[in-house]
């Protein structure tokens, strides 16, 4: 009988979730097919399991007060959010528009995620939504970027990787000239093509960093710092990859320039970047632990007031 009060909200949520699968099954299937066919969207396959795991872990750490439903906030906020999500979904499904298919797919998946979030607000209230804010917003990674936005990110990664590789070459005394995404070395010309932008590993790095920050850091600004560091780190690890492959190709064996290490060695540099994230996480976590210990002892800002029920 302890959880009887949650039966009605949980039942409503199950019904609304089932409705979403019936209404948005085609965009969801198309997104999964895209993730399986295009490496730029491979990270989408990880989002649902990761989000579900984060929600489960968060719920286990919450007390019952955080999950109490506020009927007024549920209706006042949940109904408009559901209506907006449904309107966007209807537009992408039946609306007449000259928008390309990839843009319509992005809008449809955005509407689906918005519906899922709205169901939480509608069924469990604003307090539960705030407690599950990051795991729920994490679902927006399910939205595939339209082609024009993806092209901008890939181009940014290309130029950033070429710049970082040139910096490393100069650091070791290797003569290099950079012209955009082209690198001219002694006896070797390199182009950082779209396939070399490392978009897949960059997405995996950022997503993994978000999950680690959420699990191990308490303050929001430390979470933000770690995630923001992961973005230039994704460029640095790809620049390092270009530098290492070029050095191996010039000084050891030309086969490295188009061999297995070139095409399948990205995991090595992803692990190096994750190691750097782990070191930064340990530093931030250590400083955070010291701060919270001092707060608990009243050494910073005096003793904390005792909350009263």
Secondary structure, 3 states (H helix, E strand, C coil): CCCHHHHHHHHHHHHHHHHHHHHCHHHHHHHHHHHHHCHHHCCHHHHHHHHHHHHHHHHHHCCHHHHCCCHHHHHHHHHHHHHHHHHHHHHHHHCCCCCCHHHHHHHHHHHHHHHHHHHHHHHHCHHHHHHCHHHHHHHHHHCCCCHHHHHHHHHHHHHHHHHHHHHHHHHCCCCEEEECCEEEECCEEEECCHHHCCHHHHHHHHHHHHHHHHHHCCCHHHHHHHHHHHHHHHHHHHHHHHHHHHHHHHHCCHHHHCCHHHHHCHHHHHHHHHHHHHHHHHHHHHHHHHHHHHHHHCCCCCCCCCCCC
